[in-house]
């Protein structure tokens, strides 16, 4: 079941970014045919429900966050795919990776059998969807109406979709790292100069969606990154208190 109000948010996204809903649906249909029936949804629920969940983005603050993340134990980590490479390079293996498959393929392959992948289907990644066959545990998502093996947890960019995912499965607390949503693009995002404008537009939309989510979720929301309305901004030194 979709989060209440998502249909209107998706309509806004289609209009603002001039996306083709028909192509989004075609991509979701293809992904549904590729995915096998599995118990991955139950695995996600068991990981998240009632627990503290960290959601990692690839904003400029990720460099400062990584040393702190390496010290944290017994937490569930959801990573946006652009943060995956630096996380793995520092020995941090996320429990869940939220991706539309435009991240580092070598990093995907390294943890293809270990982490859960939540793969998003949209009009621009149809040709990449075959890659999901490499993943042992995989769930498909769409921004359109969910069906069969395709879910819609809400969200737009990989980062904010990770937060929507954690909220959907009733995380007790959600803490953001490397989710800056400012006018600077993190070095780990691998954004080309020609794509900078659209990237900043997407970040702005992602932030607005998280502010909207904060009015609906039952999860406690925190951020170590830039201030977001509805999220309590906390310093790294408070993490041990928040997580316990």
Number of C-alpha atoms within 10 A of each C-alpha: 10 15 16 9 11 18 15 10 15 17 14 13 16 14 10 12 11 9 15 13 16 12 16 20 19 15 22 29 18 15 26 21 11 16 19 14 11 13 11 16 17 10 12 20 16 12 20 25 18 14 20 23 29 25 27 32 30 28 25 20 18 25 17 12 16 18 11 14 20 12 8 11 9 10 17 19 24 31 27 29 29 28 26 27 20 16 22 14 10 13 10 16 19 24 19 23 28 28 25 23 22 12 17 14 13 10 17 22 13 13 20 19 14 15 19 23 30 28 23 27 29 24 16 14 15 19 10 14 22 12 13 21 13 13 18 16 23 25 25 24 27 24 27 22 15 17 14 10 19 23 23 22 22 28 24 22 21 26 32 27 26 31 28 24 23 30 27 21 20 21 25 17 21 26 25 25 27 25 28 24 24 15 13 11 18 22 15 18 17 14 14 9 8 8 10 14 11 12 18 16 14 18 22 14 20 21 22 16 20 23 15 15 21 19 10 13 16 14 22 17 23 21 23 22 23 18 17 19 14 16 19 13 17 17 9 16 9 10 16 10 7 13 17 8
